[in-house]
Amino acid sequence: MVHNVSWPTWKELQSNTIIVMVASVIISLLIFVMDFGFGITGDSKSAWKGAMGFLYGMF
């Protein structure tokens, strides 16, 4: 299998690693913002219910 694989160069490996790290941070921040925005805290006594909790509280 060593002869059939095209191994990346050190520069390619570094650039791909940075791309994966940046994408992971962006996705985790997106999930955090959505979680915070929708008010999924797991605590029913929490003061912040999120955007959806605010809207449901109005009606």
N, C-alpha and C positions, 0 to 999 in steps of 0.2 A: 504494500500500500504506500510505502514511502516514495516509490517511483511514479505513482499515478496522481499524487497530490501536488497542487501548486501552492506552496507556502507563501504567505504574505511577507513583504519586506518589513523591517523594523518601523519605518516611517508609516507604512500603510496600517500596521497594527496599532500604532499610537493614534493616528487620526481616527480610525474606526472606534477605538476605545473612548476617545473624547466624544464622538458622536453619540455613542450608546449612553455615556454618563449624562450628557446634556439632555437627551431625550427622556431618560429616566427621571431626572429632576423636573422637567417640564410636565411630564405625565403625573408625577406625584403631587406637584403643586396644583394641577388642574383638579385632581381628585380631592385634595384638601379644600380648595375653594368651593367645589360642588358640595362637599360634605358640610362645610360651614354654612354655605348659603341655604341649603335645605334644612339645616338645623338638626342633623342626626347626631345627637350628643350622647344618647344612651341614658341620660338622666332626665326624668320627667319633671324635676323641680328646677331645672336650669332656667335662668332668666332669658337667655337667648334661644328662641325657637326657630331661628332662621327666617328666610324670606317667605317660605311657604307657611310657617307657623304664624307669621305676622299677617299674611293674607287671610288665612283661615280664622284668625282671631277677629278680623274685621266683620265677618259675616256670621 
